[in-house]
Amino acid sequence: MHDDSKLVQQRIARFVRERLVPAMYRERVPVEVTAWTAPGEPVPFAEAVRQEYAPFAIGSPWGWPWGTVWFHLRGVVPAGWTDPGTRPELAVDLGFAGVQPGFQSEGLAYTPEGKVVAAVEPRNAHVPLPGGPGSAVDLYVEAASNPGVAADWTYTPTRMGDPATAGDDPLYRLVAADIALLDVTVWELAQDFWTLSGLVAELPTDLPRRAEVLRALERAVDVVDPDDVAGTAALGRAELVDALASPAWPSAHRVHAVGHAHIDSAWLWPVRETVRKVARTFANVLDLMDTDEEFVFAASSAQQYAWLAEHQPELFERVKQRVAEGRFVPVGGMWVESDTNMPGSEALARQFVAGKRFFIEQLGVEPLEVWLPDSFGYSAALPQLITAAGSRWFLTQKISWNETNVMPHHTFRWEGIDGTQVFTHFPPVDTYNAELSQHELARAQRQYAEKGRANTSLVPFGWGDGGGGPTREMLAAAARTKSLEGSPAVRMTPPAEFFSTAEAEYPRPPVWSGELYLEFHRGTYTSQARTKRGNRRSEHLLREAELWAATAAVRAGLPYPADVLERCWHTVLLQQFHDILPGTSIAWVHQEAERNYARVAEDLEAVVARSLAALAGDGDGAVTVNAGPYPVDGVPALGGGAIAASAEAVRVEENGDGTVLDSGAVRVVVDRRGLLTSVYDLAADRELVPPGSAANLLQLHRDTPTQWDAWDIDEHYRRHGRDLTDVAELAVVERGPERAAVRIVRKAGASTITQVVSLAAGSASIEIDTHVDWHERQKLLKLAFPVDVHAERATSEIQFGHLHRPIHTNTSWDAARFETVAHRWVHVGEPGYGVAVANDSTYGHDVTRSTRPDGGTTTVVRLSLLRAPLFPDPTSDQGEHRLRVSLRAGATIADAVAEGYRLNLPLRTVRGAPIAPLVTVDSPAVVVEAVKLAEDGSGDVVVRLYEAHGGRASARVTAGFEHSGVVETDLLERPLPEPVALAGDGTLRLRPFRIVTLRYRRG
């Protein structure tokens, strides 16, 4: 027999394209279209329906960038549409381009009474009609003219990301608005062809099953009359019955298909558009649930449900009904699908506190799976936080984007820095936007790493990123692959059923210890520096506001501003979403984020001022308050008092080589280039700066990533850079005795960099305050500190602890880790001596080591200060920036921890009397991270602490207020069944990096 399989496949493809698809609608009748254009931002339905609508012709242009046009569609279903096997529906084409849904025009259909019906999107371009032949059609479609900012992923700079530059030319043309008669049999035949043709493409050519399916498809083409597809489609389906009925192999991979729509809370669209994307997607999901009883849909992000409750309350109530049935499944338990590298300790904890509170209180469910398919790497603090929040499982897909190394597991136990382990799954399908195609299912089976030990994986299916969700075609694919020979066996289930099944199937999976570092998107630690600074400042202001408000409530009876604090937290948590805080959104998003941070600062400063005024009273003395967990200059932690004068004085000497600053702890030489050519530790009697090197060295690199501009820093940047050593101005601006400072001004391209290098009396920390007026494009600004220590690893602060990373490149895993994230400090050292570099708003770092000609070792710590990517925001990072850094000589890990808090929580001065701390801790290893009143409004005091030095610690926490008892709780402030760290005598006994939440009962 001659092999004509390629020709047969070509014939099948043309048959589907030219015969089946055009025949899905038997007839189409245009509706009457009128329209009203919203003059600015979107308006609610109740306002839109009151406007005057004008006739609108099919083919006419509509919609300027980010605009909204309301279309009113009216017509009558023809009385003769009575054939069985057909169904009328409204078919609307807003001018869809042939790209993924979510990145172009979208719409939402309403009844005249304002009830949401369904979305109108490229893959969901039909709206169900409840009436039969002769019934009236009357619908409003809110159409959003969102521009295609992605531009086919060419990373071309776009003016469309900012309404101020996007223009007002129409983007779309209304292609069609028809009442259309769907031929259900033809549509079903098309789904049969899609699944079986996909199966043929994946099966080996020598497998009999492949030939059987191919010939069945050929016979179906033969029996369907191209001149009467509707009349003969049933014959075609009959030819495929046996091919579809043959059951899956017993050893087939088992897939749990979970309906899903990964909706980015902002990205290539503003937050306000995500509010509408959620409504569109959830409306489609509810419509599908009405037609398919097996369909289960999972959605994360409490923020998105909260938006729905606020803006579409009727739709939210329908979602609640499906949640109660277990078919619409809240997952994740977080406020948003946040970045996990950069949010601070308490902020990452609050993602769970805020998210789970909403799901429990508003929807009556508590998600047990943490669902982060698309964040850019995962902090090693997460396993403990997941467990402390009462969750059991973790899911992501993003690590499959690694550029260099392939993760060895798809199902495993992930171990965090404290030893906590959480059951984790990476879907081997390698996408969170699956269609349930045979290509995807075969990939999941092929790539599944646990073969022979387990055989179950999860596939999230549905259009995501910009929303849209599952389609009826995907549900048809799921139905056809429940048990299909040659295909993995597919079941639609809730995520919890998958995890329970996978855990039982694989009770002793391998363990991956430490962070899940994404070998990609390393530029996200640096892009959009103002957004990052706003986040860091907001986190620390929230700490101050909660501490002083709680203290004032307990001590002075001042009402606790729970509503203000919650509003500020929700803003900060939203903006930690994994395309906002990482700096990878359009200009509009980051402009709005900066405005929001300014409002948060204003609100929190008011809370702090009001609380401190109530605490300090009417006295006239100067009181310095310290919100940090360690005493600073004699001011107690978490309290207020007088600053202790230093016994030392800073001495300043100018000579021909530069300026010498001597604090009594370190002697620093600032040469005529503004560089630190000597940092001499007087206590240790050793020089920090290696021979021939200089610290405080600014370096400017070419920054032209291969792809994903705002996301990526590629290793090749290191081959293109220059040191900035020319000085436009250098002068001593303070001469002691308490502080001395040198100002250095440099020009770099079109930018101006002004640094103030300062030293305080008695201090071993050199502070560098850098102001940059930044006007570069595709450049990376680094700040380098070479130090004369033989370090084998760099220690970086993460949430509730720190992480050690090798700085050699022995393996491909080490080499790929060339840019890393740290919070407030990085520490490098050798036995007996170390150095800390702290910062107040920088996250990206790289640490390298080299051997000098003299045999000594130079370790270089560099901070990534600024970038200037062109996509998706061509104005990224332009303008003014302030970044503070300190170099701490002779620092232990404990010193680094304290230095990070000191730099980020500056002291405040008020008038009045000293303020006694609300709580005290007698061990420097046990750090108070938060002091607040309980979330439930009871007035109980909640204190969150952690072991910060990486060892075992015992501590006694003393409450400076009356209380009736203390209990150990989870993150949600629920008492633990048995105390873990709190002993009967009131002592805390903590393992390394253990997080403890204590709740003090009042009243």
Protein Blocks (a to p, Z undefined) as FASTA:
>chain_A
ZZfklmmmmmmmmmmmmmmmmmmpmbdcdddddddddfbbcddfklmmmpccddddehia
ehiehiacdddddddddfklmbghiacdddddehiafbdehiaccdddddfkopafbdcd
fklmcccdfbdehiacddddddddddcfknnonopacfklpmklnojadfbdcfbdcddd
ddfklmmmmmmmmmmmmmmmmpcfklmklmmmmmmmmmmmmmpcfklmmlmmmmmmmmmm
mmmmpccdfklccddddddddddfbfjbcfklmmmmmmmmmmmmmmmmmmomkbccddeh
jklmmmmmmmmmmlmmmmmmmmmnopaccehjiabdcdfklpcfklmmmmmmmmmmmmmm
mnopacfbdcdfkbgcjafklmmmmmmnopabdcdfklmmpmkbccfbfbdcdddfkopa
cdddddfklpakbghiaklmmmmmmmmmkgojaccdcddeddehjoniaafklmmmmmmm
mpaghiacdddddfklmmmmmmmmmmbccddedjdddfehklmmmgokllmmmmmmmmmm
mmmmmmmmmmmmmmnopacffklmmmmmmmmmmmmpcklmnopacfklmmmmmmmmmmmm
mmmmmmmmmmmmmmnomafbdcdddfbfbdeehiaghiacdddddfbdcdddddfkbccd
dehlaccdddfkopafbdcdfklopafbdghiaehiacddddddfbhkllpccfklmmnc
cddfbdfbdcdfbebjkbccddddddehjbccdddddddehiabdcdddddddfbehiac
ddddddddddfbdcdddehiaddddfbffbmklmmmmbccdfkbccdddehiacddddfk
bfbdcddddddfkopacddddddfbdcdfbfbfkgoiacddddddddehiafklmmmmmm
mmmmccdddeddddddfbdcfbfkbccfbdcddfklnopacdddddfkopacddddddfb
dcfbdcdddfkopacfbafklcfkopacddehiacdddddeZZ
